[in-house]
């Protein structure tokens, strides 16, 4: 799935494998930086925890906002 294919009422976030910190990102800014057609799974190596700095084995998470 690409950033462009993600429905507008979904938010995108990351979960740290080391400290289990969760945080949401601005998906529109991410699309501007890497391109709307970037595959979300291919961006996993670029995830970095803002709490502990871990860059390994982090995962994406999605959530729905009220429409």
Helices and strands as residue ranges (DSSP letters): E 10-15, E 22-25, H 27-34, G 40-46, E 59-64
